[in-house]
């Protein structure tokens, strides 16, 4: 019995599910995170350049290279563990280091990324973060540390994963350009769970930053959309005027519609990506299974107050663009209908004018036919009289009597011939 032929993608797709294992992190320790994104056309960037930048870092530490075409990598670089991932619009580097530094969130932890290597990055820094992992001692001790490390008014802190860990962060950028997070695992918490929480925090920060790019695009469109909406209102008002130049208005409206369609095309990818990133942020927070810590603000509450309004602005802008495009289409259809009606009325008037002219031509033709009968009859009578002149002398009939006899016959004959020619021409 011949074996079943394997689908060529079976193993590749199965391995993809296990390609990005969560890191194993012990407490106390620290992590440094970096996300790099090209300023423009991030989705179409040169992936080989990303790989070359990664290999440059690995070579500095004498580390092994990933496979050709890899989109993820984990390996040892010096005394640290590196995790690299390539995504649709960005690449991420996470470095895990054991032990605890005396000064929390010190810049030396980020020094694993050499300065000249950072300067040669293929893109711009989307975000970077320093994560401190401290063993949980007590609620009061945790509150004391977080108040020293974070901005109190923005501090989000909560118990996660069935109270196995306490996480904290304020999503502020510190003086060194990094966002800070703190993780306090209880002694019973496993190392894989710690690594999973750190990964979730990095993903929340990254996808939050990516989603906020949509807000900037929405703000850029604000003034242009206001001007376009005013133009649409003016066109709608002018369309009701009896003396409006509808052909010119239609051209103007087509220009507005083209501008709206161009804006939709230019923003569809960013707004669509923003929606996807927002969903990921909310999912990552949801899987943490947050519980309130000492009545303080949770991560989900922080996002509800600070992040969700920005996302609603993006959605509102996207909907407003779509509504304006549909409105321009409706106004255009109405305007085209009105132009068609006016042209139909003009055509009707033209046909009526042509009909009147045809009637005049018909009457003129009848008049000309009548005159033709008279003129032809006049010459035909004279010819007939010349032809009958011998009879006039032989019979002794006066000329006027002969003319009176011949004229009616000639008139009838000529009239009959003209009518016959007219009937044949029709």
C-alpha positions, 0 to 999 in steps of 0.5 A, spaced: 500 500 500 503 506 497 503 511 503 499 518 503 502 524 500 504 529 505 501 536 504 508 540 502 506 545 507 504 541 513 510 541 517 511 548 516 504 550 518 505 545 524 512 548 526 509 555 526 505 554 532 511 552 536 516 557 533 515 562 538 516 559 545 515 564 551 522 565 555 524 562 561 525 568 566 527 567 574 527 572 579 530 577 580 532 579 573 531 584 568 529 585 561 531 590 555 526 591 549 527 594 543 522 595 537 524 598 530 520 600 525 521 604 518 518 611 518 515 610 511 513 603 508 514 599 513 510 593 511 514 593 504 521 594 508 527 590 506 527 584 510 534 582 508 536 589 511 533 587 518 537 580 518 543 583 516 542 588 522 541 582 527 547 578 524 551 584 526 549 584 533 550 576 533 557 577 531 559 582 536 558 577 541 560 571 537 553 568 537 550 563 532 546 565 526 539 563 525 537 560 519 536 563 512 529 566 512 528 566 519 522 570 522 524 569 529 531 567 533 533 565 540 540 565 543 545 566 548 549 573 547 554 573 552 551 573 559 544 574 556 539 571 552 536 574 546 529 574 543 528 577 536 522 577 532 520 580 525 513 582 524 509 585 519 511 593 520 517 592 525 522 588 528 523 587 536 529 585 540 528 583 547 534 581 552 534 578 558 539 578 564 539 575 570 540 578 577 538 584 580 541 591 579 542 596 585 539 601 581 532 600 578 531 601 571 539 603 570 541 605 563 546 600 563 541 594 562 540 597 555 547 597 554 547 590 551 545 594 545 551 597 542 551 605 541 554 604 534 549 598 532 543 602 534 545 608 530 545 603 524 538 601 525 534 600 519 529 604 521 527 608 527 525 606 534 518 605 535 518 604 543 523 601 548 522 598 555 526 596 561 523 591 565 525 589 572 523 583 575 523 583 583 521 578 588 514 579 591 515 581 598 509 584 601 503 589 598 506 595 602 513 594 599 510 593 592 507 600 593 513 603 596 517 601 590 512 603 584 511 610 587 518 611 587 519 608 580 513 610 576 509 617 575 503 616 581 497 619 576 499 614 571 501 608 575 497 602 573 498 596 577 494 589 578 495 582 580 495 577 574 494 570 573 490 568 579 494 572 583 501 569 581 504 576 580 503 583 580 505 588 574 506 595 574 507 600 569 505 608 567 507 608 560 511 614 560 517 615 557 523 616 562 529 621 561 533 615 557 527 614 552 524 608 555 518 605 558 518 602 564 515 596 567 515 592 573 514 585 575 513 582 582 512 574 582 510 570 588 515 565 590 510 559 587 510 562 580 514 558 575 519 561 571 515 560 564 509 564 567 514 570 568 517 570 561 510 569 559 508 576 563 514 579 560 512 577 553 505 580 554 507 587 557 512 588 551 507 586 546 502 591 550 507 596 549 509 595 542 502 594 539 499 600 543 504 604 540 503 602 533 495 603 534 497 610 536 500 611 529 493 611 527 491 617 531 496 621 528 494 620 521 486 621 523 489 628 526 492 630 520 486 629 516 482 633 521 483 640 517 482 637 510 476 633 512 473 640 515 474 643 508 472 638 504 465 637 508 464 645 507 465 644 500 460 639 500 455 643 504 456 649 499 455 644 493 448 641 496 446 648 497 448 651 490 444 645 487 437 647 489 438 654 486 435 655 479 440 659 476 446 654 478 451 652 473 450 644 474 455 642 469 461 646 473 458 644 479 458 636 477 466 637 475 467 640 482 464 635 485 467 629 482 474 633 484 471 632 491 470 625 490 476 623 487 480 627 493 476 623 498 477 616 495 484 618 495 484 619 502 480 613 503 486 609 499 491 612 503 489 611 510 485 604 509 492 600 511 493 605 517 486 605 520 485 597 518 492 596 522 490 600 528 484 596 529 488 590 529 493 592 533 487 595 538 484 588 538 491 585 540 492 590 546 485 588 549 486 581 548 493 581 551 491 585 557 485 580 557 489 574 558 493 576 564 486 575 568 487 582 572 485 583 579 485 589 582 491 591 587 489 595 593 484 599 590 489 602 585 488 603 577 489 596 573 492 596 566 485 595 563 482 601 566 488 605 564 487 603 557 479 605 558 481 612 560 487 613 555 487 609 550 480 607 548 478 615 546 484 615 541 482 609 538 474 611 538 477 618 534 481 613 529 474 609 528 470 616 528 475 619 522 474 613 518 467 613 519 467 620 517 471 619 511 466 613 509 460 617 510 463 623 506 465 619 500 458 616 500 454 623 501 459 625 495 456 620 491 449 621 493 450 628 491 453 627 485 447 622 483 442 627 484 446 632 480 447 628 474 440 626 475 438 634 475 443 635 469 440 629 465 433 632 466 435 639 464 438 636 458 432 632 456 427 638 457 432 642 452 432 636 447 424 636 448 424 644 446 429 643 441 424 637 438 418 642 439 422 647 435 424 642 429 416 640 429 414 647 428 419 648 423 417 642 419 410 644 419 412 651 416 416 647 411 410 643 409 406 649 409 411 653 405 412 646 400 404 646 399 404 654 397 410 653 393 406 647 389 400 651 388 405 657 385 408 651 381 401 649 378 400 656 376 406 658 373 407 651 369 399 652 367 401 659 365 406 656 360 402 650 358 396 654 356 401 658 352 404 652 349 397 649 348 394 655 344 400 656 340 399 648 338 391 650 337 392 656 333 391 652 326 384 650 329 382 657 331 383 660 324 380 654 321 374 653 325 373 661 326 374 660 334 376 667 338 383 666 341 380 668 348 374 662 347 380 657 346 384 660 352 377 659 356 376 652 354 384 650 354 386 653 361 381 649 366 384 642 362 391 644 363 390 646 370 387 640 372 392 636 368 398 640 371 395 639 378 394 632 377 402 631 375 404 635 381 400 631 386 403 624 383 410 626 383 409 629 390 406 622 392 411 618 389 417 622 393 413 620 400 
